């Protein structure tokens, strides 16, 4: 069961959540008929910050579980 907690198995879904949400958020903020080059630094930072939240929403729960399994009492 420990193979489930290999770092790649934890990082890949979190990275997918980050990059996917970043794209969706940025595209949602683009004015109709415009492109992402029209977004200012504030909106770009906002999209990155929100994407970071989505990343941690995916990454933290399995990481906590992994840590508890590693530090728990042996049976």
C-alpha positions in Angstrom: 0.0 0.0 0.0 2.9 2.3 0.5 3.4 2.7 -3.3 0.2 4.8 -3.2 2.2 7.5 -1.4 5.1 7.7 -3.7 5.8 11.4 -4.2 4.9 11.2 -7.9 1.5 9.8 -7.1 0.9 12.8 -4.9 2.4 15.5 -7.0 1.0 14.7 -10.4 -2.7 15.1 -9.4 -1.8 18.3 -7.5 0.1 19.7 -10.5 -2.8 18.9 -12.8 -5.2 20.7 -10.4 -2.8 23.7 -10.4 -2.2 24.1 -14.1 -5.8 23.2 -15.0 -7.4 25.7 -12.6 -4.9 28.4 -13.6 -5.9 28.1 -17.2 -9.6 28.1 -16.4 -9.4 31.1 -14.1 -7.3 33.1 -16.5 -9.6 32.3 -19.4 -12.6 33.3 -17.3 -11.1 36.7 -16.6 -10.3 37.6 -20.3 -12.7 40.1 -21.8 -14.9 38.7 -24.5 -13.1 38.8 -27.8 -9.7 39.4 -26.1 -6.8 37.2 -25.2 -4.8 36.5 -22.1 -2.1 39.0 -23.0 -4.6 41.7 -22.0 -4.6 40.6 -18.4 -2.7 42.8 -15.9 -0.3 41.6 -13.3 -3.0 41.7 -10.6 -5.3 39.3 -12.4 -2.4 37.0 -13.3 -1.3 36.9 -9.6 -4.9 36.3 -8.5 -5.2 33.4 -11.0 -1.9 31.9 -9.7 -2.9 32.3 -6.1 -6.3 30.6 -6.6 -4.6 27.9 -8.6 -2.2 27.4 -5.6 -5.3 26.9 -3.4 -6.6 24.2 -5.7 -3.2 22.6 -5.7 -3.1 22.3 -1.9 -6.7 21.1 -1.8 -5.6 18.1 -3.8 -2.1 17.6 -2.3 -2.5 18.1 1.5 -5.1 15.4 2.4 -3.0 12.4 1.0 0.2 14.0 2.4 -1.3 14.1 5.9 -2.5 10.5 5.6 1.0 9.5 4.4 2.6 11.3 7.4 0.3 9.7 9.9 1.0 6.3 8.4 4.7 6.8 8.6 4.7 8.1 12.2 2.0 5.9 13.6 2.5 3.0 16.0 3.5 -0.2 14.4 1.1 -3.1 14.9 
